[in-house]
Amino acid sequence: MSRSRKPDWLKMRPPSGREFAGIRETLREHDLNTVCEEANCPNLGECWSGRSAGREGGGGTATFMLMGERCSRGCNFCDVETGGMEPLDPDEPANVASAIAEIGLDYVVLTSVDRDDLSDQGAGHFAETIREIKHRHPGILVEVLIPDFQGEEHLIERIVDAGPDVIAHNVETVERLQFPVRDRRAGYEQSLSVLEYADRESDIYTKTSIMLGHGEYDHEVYQTLTDLRERGVDIVTLGQYLQPSRSHLEVQRYDHPDKYETWRRVAEEELDFLYCASGPMVRSSYKAGELFVDAVLREGRSVEEARQRARERSAT
């Protein structure tokens, strides 16, 4: 079965550049994985080439993927391999911290495969990596994109206690399409509960991402955004789903960039999200969202101060 033809606005620039090559070499030296490569992110060339740093002399950015290259779940949108789980690398937290110093990052994104096979589903390894980075590099901002940990709050608490600056967990799609898009062990309410707990138990920004193009209706996207705000989510990204291979779910629709701009206005101006990055090529770990958080936190604003400014912005 042939894949649907992509519109012109989804053309990607091939990876290149000195920064891109340098990051790739550093990752290989430390035997590290990135979701940028494992999930075939369309922004890999742009981010790794350094233009995402947003300031003169800044380096590239990469999202480190912890706990191996293979996932215990099999979501039908994702290009990460499933099954054949391997033991955790005890040196990975230190290796990530070392690589960060060599690459020259000051905003780090950590994510992971799902590890339902482990007694703590990898929460301890995740937390150890956060602490190692914060210990070695106190000025670095750390965003974590965590699994749902099957909704077990004591495991989410381990992440909160490690002190990241942003906790993200992706709801991925609207409630009706959770399956077949996601693995059956995931779920809409379970993901909302993870985000709600992270918001309730910490003074940390919460973030999520929605893929469009699976056949969702506008009213379902609006309802999803509403549900997320009611659970306290601060930042949301919306992007176009792209079929990784013929064995994955087909794209049902390609929305024009103007549609994404409409969703951005709805999210920020009507629903009071602190920030919304919305566009066909936007992904959950996306430079615009990272730069927003970087600017807010380095200005010394608290989460509550930022939320109050968002409310004032929407009221005008």
ABEGO torsion letter per residue (X at the ends): XBBBBBBAAABBBBBBEAAAAAAAAAAAAAGBBBAAAAAGBAAAAAAAAGAAAGBBGBBBBBBBBBGEABBABBBAABABBBEGBBBBBAAAAAAAAAAAAAAGBABBBBBBBBBAABAAGGAAAAAAAAAAAAAABAABBBBBBBBAGGGBAAAAAAAAAAGBABBBBBAGBBAAAAOAABBAABBAAAAAAAAAAAAAABBBBBBBBBBBGAGBBAAAAAAAAAAAAAAGBABBBBBBBBBABAABBBBABBBBAAAAAAAAAAAAAAAGBABBBBBAABBABBAAAAAAAAAAAAAGBBAAAAAAAAAAAAAX
